[in-house]
Amino acid sequence: MSDKALEDEVRAALATVQLPGGAPLAGYAGMSDIIITKGAIAFAITIAPGLEASFAPVRDQAQAAVSKIAGERKVMISITSDRQQAQKATAAPRQPGPPPKEPVKGIKSIIAIASGKGGVGKSTTAVNFALALQAKGQKVGILDADIYGPSMPKLLGLEGKPAMRDDGIFTPHEAYGLKVMSIGSMLEGDQAVVWRGPMATSALRQLLRETDWGDIDTLVVDLPPGTGDVHISLVQSVPLTGAIIVSTPQDLALIDAKKAIDMFARTKVTILGIVENMSYFLCPSCGTRSDIFGSGGAQETAKKLGVPFLGAIPLHMDIRERSDAGTPIVATAPDSAEAKAFMDIAEVVG
């Protein structure tokens, strides 16, 4: 069945779901486009503030209706407010301030890897940092929270979509001993994720909380660049051990890295430190060092801001080639100087 034909069937199923007042959900102006991928059917329902409790049954009925025709696809339906928090609000008086953060079952520690700017090697750093923690004896998972630009399937050589239990809970991929979840595993080839903020944050919540992580010591979360909806959703919903900021030495990258640090400071998340990626280049022929993106910028920024400097990662062809091949350097060349740079960072963080 084509994606268009399946979308038509979904809309027909939603025509049987009634909104408060009796109108069909299929014609509701607040319903987003329906996104069809090889692993998921997803859409969002936008509602006015205060209607969360009224629309929670609508979401449940829509979930049931679409699930009947979804086959093996995961059905991902979001409303703009968290359903569980809305249910809690009806059971107890609302207290001032944000809702309490809830730990994720089976996960002892969550570390976010962030950057204010794209293209600084954040995802490569996240993967190799996770593998370095594992080499230290930890049980580690990695969540690809870069919803619009997921990199984990490429970096870890993942193929196919994750398995899903009968109760709708994902079984994560496993690669090099890591448990891995990424929206990228549910997309077709070069398919883009064209979602507004509520859909992206809903996808994050489902990947995080509707995955059977088992018992792991640390979940490494690879965040998207910037300081947007996904970042805010994560820091407000789960207790973070802290965040690691990745930057290159150049001033242009450090400007945005400082903004990422400011965001975490404002949301009271501990900054575990700054990593300077692509710090320098050693010529493989002559051994001459070239500071292509400048020198020491991240270390100097860490000093000025009073946060730890965790270490420098060289710009090295072997890191790039192994990343492109889905064979990360810490897993496949653990004795190399480049892998040791990541191991040293894991040693500092613990």
N, C-alpha and C positions, 0 to 999 in steps of 0.2 A: 504494500500500500504506500502511495506517495505521501510526503509530508502534508501536502495540501488536502488530500483526501482525509487524512487522519485529523487534521485541524477542523475540517467540516464535521467530522463525527464528534469531536470534542464539543464544538459549539452546539450541536444537536443535543448532546448529553446535558449541557449546561442549561438548555432551554427547559429542562424538567426540574431544575433547582429554583426554588422560589426565594426572592428577597423578602425581608420584612415588609409587609404591605401587599405581597402577592405577585409582584412583577417577576418575570423570568430573569435569571442572572445573565443569560446570553445577551440580553439587550441592554444591560446596565452600562451607563456611560463611564463608570469608574473602573471598568475592567480593562486591563492592559492587553497588548497583543499577546497571542498565544505562541510561545516558543517551542518548537519541536526539534529535538536532537535525537541521536541514536540511543541515548540512555535516559532521556527525561522529557516530560511534558511540563511546561512551567508557565505560570502567569500570576499577576498580582491583582488584588482587589483593593482599590483606594476608597477609604471611607472617611466620613467626617469625625472629628474628635468626639468621644463619648459614645460611639456606636459599636465599640469593640464587642461587648457582650451580646448584642443583637446579631452581629455578623459571624460570631464564632460557629453557630450551627450551620450557617450558609457555607462556610469553608469546609466543614465536615461532610456536608451533603455533596458538595462539588467534588471533594476528594473521592468519595465513594462512587459517584457517577462516572468520573473520568477513569478511575482505576479499573473499571469493568472493561474498558476498551484499550487500556494502555499496554497490555501485554507485559513484557519484561521492563518497560520503561518506568522510571521513578516519576511519580506525580508530585510536583513541587508548587504549592499554592500558598501565596502569602497575602496577609492583610497588613496594613501599614503599622498596626500595633501588635505587639507580641501577644498571642492568644493566651498563653499561660499566665502572663501578668494580668490580663484582663479578667481571667477567671478568679485570680487571687483577689483582685480589687472588689469583686462582688461578694467575697467571703469575709473580708475584713476591712475596716476603715483605712483609707489611704494615708500613709505617713508622708510627711514632707521629705523632699529630696528624691533622687533617682531610686529605682527598684534595686534590691540587693543583688550582688553578683553571685552567680551559682557555679560551683565547680563542675567540671565535666567528669562523669563517672569513669573511674579507672586511671585518671591522669593526675599525677602528683604535682607537676610543674609545667607551666606554659611560658615559653620564651618567644617573643615576637622579633622578627628580623625586618627592619624597615629602612627606608631611604626617602628623602624628600624628592629625589629625582630618579627618573628611569635611566637605564643604561649604565649603571655603576657596578653591575655584577652582584646585585642583592640576592637573586635566586641561586646563583652558583655558590655564593657564600653560605646561604641557608642550608643547601644540600650537604656541602662538605663539613659545615659546623655540626650538623646532625650526625653525620657519619663519625666525626671526631668524638662526639659525646658517646656514641655507641662503642667506639674503640676503647673508651675509658671504662667500659663495663655497664653502661646504662642501657635500659630498654627505651627505644626512641621512636617516635612517630613524627611525621611531617605533614602539615596541612597547607595546601596551596590556596591561600586566601586571595591571590591575585586573580579575581574572578574574570576580569576583562583581558588579561594576558597571561594565562596559566602556562608555566614552564616545566612543571614537574614531569609530565609524561616524556618530554624530550630529554631532560637532564638525567632521568633515571631509567630510560629505555622501557617505559610502560606501554603495554599494548592491551587493547580491549577495555571494556568498561568494568567497574568493580561489581562484584557479585552482590545480590541483595537477598536478604532473608525473607521468609514468608510474611513477617511482620513489618516489612518495609525498611528495615535497618540495613545500612550498607556494611559489607565486609571489605575492609580496605585492601588495596593492593599491597604486596610485599616486594621490596627491592633492596638487595644488599643488607637484609636484616631489618630495614626500616618499614614501618607501617605507613602507607601513603594514601592520601585522598586529594583529588583534584577535579575540578569541574571540567578540566581539559580532557579527561578520560571519557567524557560523555558527549564530546563535540565531534562533528564530522570534519576531518581534514583542517581546512583553513576557515571553518565557520566562525564568525564573530559572535560574541555575546552582546546583544543589543538590548540591554536591560537598564531601566531606571534604578535609582538608589534603593527603593524598597525591595525590588527583586534581588538585587545583588546582596543586600544584607540578609534577606531570607535564605538565599542559597548558602551563605556563610553559616548561618545558624544550623541549617539542615546538615551540611557537611561536617560540622563540628559535633552536633549533639545527636545526630541520627546515624552515627557510625559506631560500630563495635570496635573500640580501640583496644579492648582487653585491659591489661594492667601494664602501664608504661610509666617510666620515671619522668620523661620530658617530652612534651609536644612542641616542636619547632613550627611556628606559624610564619610563612612567607607572605608578608603583606604587600599590597600593591604600592607603587610610588605615590607620593603625596600625603595628604592628611584628610581624606574624605570619609564617606559614609561607612565603608567597611572598617576603617580604623576605629571610628567612634563606636560602632556597634560592638566590636571586639572588646575594647577597653571598658565599656559600660556593662557588658554581660558576663564576663568571666574574670576571676582574679588572675592577674599576670604576675609571674615572678619578676619579669622585667623585660626591657627592650634593648636590642642591639641595633645601632645605627651604622649603615654601610655607606661610605662615600669614597670618591676618588680625591686626590690631593688638591685638585684645581678649585679655584675660588667659586666658579659657577656651580659646582656640585655642593660645595660647603654651604653656600647660601641656603639651599633647600634642605640640607641636612640639619641646619640650625632650626629651621621651621619644624621639622619632624621632632627634634628634641624638645622644642617649646610645647608642641601638642601633647607629648607624653607627660611633660612636667605639669601642664595645666590639668591633666586628667589623673595626676598623682600616680603615675606608673614609674617605677624605678628605671633609670637609664643604666644598664649594665656596662655600657661603654661604646666606643666608636672603633670601627674597623676601617683602616685605610686600604681599599682595594686598588689594584692596578697601580701600586705604589711606585714601582720602578721597573725598568726593563734591563736585563742583562743580555748583552749580545752573545748568542750561542757560539759564534765564531771567534770573537776576540776577547770576550769577557768584560767589555766596557759597559759601565752602568749609564743608562740614559733615564732622566726623570721626565718622561714624556708629558705627564700631567702636572708637573711641579713637584715639589719635595716637602714633605712634612706638614702639609696643610691640615690634615685631619688631627695629627698629634698636637699641633699648636691650638687648634680649635678646642680639643678636649681639655687642654690645660686652661684655656681662658674660661671655659664654661664649668670647670670643676668636675668633670666626669672622667671616668677611666679611659685611657687609650689601650685598646686590647691587642693591637698588633697591626703589622703591615703585610699585605699579600702582594707578591710580585705580579707584574703583567707577563705571563709566560704562555708560550704556545701550547705546552702540554696540558695546561688547565683548560684552555679553549678547546683543543681537539677532543679531549676526553669528555668534556661537557657536551659537545655537539654529538658525540657518539653514544651518549647515555651511559658512560662508564666513568663516574666521577673519580677524581684523582685520589682522594683519601681512601676510597675502596679498592682502587686498582693499582695504585703506586704508593702504598702507605709509607714506604721508606724514603721517598723523594723529599727534597728540601721544600718543595711547594706544599706537599701534604703536611709536613711538619709545621708550616706556618699556621695552618688551620688547627692542628693539634695543640699548638701553643695557646691559641685563643680559647679552645675548649678547656684547657688546663686552668686558665685564669678565671673563666666564668664558673667552672666546676660542673 
